[in-house]
Amino acid sequence: MKIVAIHDQTIAIASPMRNAYINFSQMTASVVALVTDVIRDGAPVVGFGFNSNGRYAASGILRERVIPRLRAAEPAALLTDDHGNFDPFKAWNLMMA
């Protein structure tokens, strides 16, 4: 399995809630789509992820650091074993290097 594309987008998760510390009306999140070279039922297998609620989108860090590190990785460096599945711990270590 290889990564063929990585897309990220900022989405609004605004809410009229607020408390003494946080105004949720401007909250955003990052959504990431990781497109693989695996085809199932005629379409590529795509994995999706997002950052947790209550934070702001991390677009700059994703585009300037995290995504380039994943794209530069040798495909085998991200896999668990001979089955060809992605290993999230290996991916994390590469992204945080």
N, C-alpha and C positions, 0 to 999 in steps of 0.2 A: 504494500500500500504506500502510495506517495501523495504528498500534498501538491495539488496543481494550482490552487488559488486560495487566497485568504482575503475575505472582505470584512470590513468593519463599518458600523454605522452608529451614530448617536440617536437615541430615541428619548422622547419625553416620558417621564413617569410622574408628571406633576400631580399634585393633590392639593386641595384647599386646606389641608391640615397644617397646623403650625403649633409650636410650643415656645417656651421662653428662649430656646436656643436655636431652633431650626425652622426655617420657612421652606416647606416642601413644594411650593408653587413653581420653583425653577429646577427641580431635580431632573437629572438625566441619567441614562445608563448606556453602556457600550454593549452592542450586540455584535458577535463575531460569527461568521460562517466559514468553515474550513472545508474546502472542496477537495475530494480525493480522486484518484484515478480508477477507483472501483466503480463498476457500473452494475446496478441492480434494476431490473425491470426497465431497462433502456435509459435510466437516468443516473447521474453520478451520486455516490453516497456523500452526503454533506452533514457535518457535525456542527451544531450550534452551541454557543455559550454566551453568557452575559454576566456583567458584574452585579453584585448584590444591591438591592434597593437601599436607599438612604445615602447613596454616594453620587458623585458626578461622573460622567463619562470620562474614560481614560484614553481618549483618542490619540493625543500626542505621544504618550508612552507606547501605546500599541503600534502606531505607525512608524515611530522613529527607533524603537528598541525591540519590542517583543516580536512583532511580525517579521522583521528582517532576520532575526535570529532563527526563527522557525524555518523560514524560506531557505536560509543558508545551510541548514543542517543536512547531513547525509541522510537519505531516507531510512537506512538501517539503524541509525542512531536513535530513532524515535519508536522503534518497534519492540514489542515485548519478547517475541520468540519466533519460532519458525511458522507460526500461524499468521504472521503479518499484521497483528493488531497493534494499534498505537498504545504506548505505555505512557500514561499521564505523568508519572514521576520523572521519566526521562525527558519528556517535553518541558516540564516545570524547570528541571535543572538547566536545560538549554536556554529557556527564556530568561532565567534569573542570572545567567552567567555574566 
